Amino acid sequence: MVTHVGIDLGTSTIKISCGTKKILIPSIIGEPNPGWTGMSLDKSLEKNLVLTEGNTEWYVGELARLQSEVRLALASEGQMKSAEDTFIAVKAALSLLMESPEQEFIIATGVPVATGMEVMKNLSRMLKGELKINVRNDSTNEKFNFRANVLKTLVMPEPYGTYYKILKDKGEETAVDAVIIDIGHGSTDILTMYQGRPMRTASGSLVEATDTLTSRMAKALQDKTGAIIKPFDLMTTIMKGKNQVMIGGQYYDITELKNHYANQIAKIIIDEVMRLIATLPPDAFVEYYIITGGGAYTFGDQIRSEIIKRKLVAEGDKAVIPKDPVLSNAEGFELIAKSQV
């Protein structure tokens, strides 16, 4: 049996879709920081993942985020930094899918839009063939030795996964022109599809993203209260759907503040979309605008409203937000992996 895997290598999180398994781990690897072990409440391999490469060990995902002093982010500024570092993270992530000591895989993975073709080719080359995966659970010290035989690896721009899934869900038989806006934590990717192919000249990335919203909100609240506000704490509040924060023992309503900056950022993103699509050939007809990524929960509605307001679509249902914008890229790549049989 061949296992089909879809992977979305985002700037903040690696999203994995494989059948009923849906895994999210931070896009970080780090150097070991030996110390307290066995104390963790969550003793799962996913939260305590250590990959061994020869004589070198790497903390991966949540363990690296919490314990490593030296951390390497896999992506930033809209592009994957290193094929070698990403290879380490993907190898480790495959161990979470292994159901036997040896297993065959077909992998489809997405990388940030601004990633160079050479880096994409290197990652595809490294992720093919027989991979020896040696991992350790840092909490329990259990060791696992796996052998993954990767029959085929596809590496594509990450928003393509959502594009593929949306077209399948809507019953489209042929490729249509579309713009996919993937709002991540540290950057927003814009992928333009023309006649079934990504148009690099009409695609790009910009730094306005989810942490832009929380940073601006944090500064405004700091100016108002005089207290130090961490943007990450605001993100936690927003993701929980709360409209109030407690600062210095007092509650403050952030609804108006959030909507103000969300509308500002939505306008900046759509300005960039319009600049990019102006480079398309005259015969292009963008049928769908698709808003995905974790940021779609935060201000996807504002972006959708801006698309409709500027008459970029004739009908409102052509501006689409997937049911699960966080996992939609990975789920689309899993469908692509299955199509390779």
Buried (B, 14 or more C-beta within 10 A) or exposed (E): EBBBBBBBBBBBBBBBBBEEEBBBBBBBBBBBBEEEEEEBEEBEBBBBBBBBBEEEBBBBBBBBBBBBEEBBBBBBEBBBBBBEBBBBBBBBBBBBBBEEEEBEBBBBBBBBBBBEEEBBEBBBEBBBEEBEBBBBBBBBEEEEEBBBEBEBBBBBBBBBBBBBBBBBBEEEEEBBBBBBBBBBBBBBBBBBBBEEEBBBEBBBBBEBBBBBBBBBBBEBBBEEBEEEBEBEEBBEBBEEEEBEBEBEEEEBEBEEBBEEBBBBBBBBBBBBBEEBBEEBEEEBEBBBBBBBBBBBBBBBBBBBBBBBEEEBBEEEEBBBBBEBBBBBBBBBBBBBBBEBE
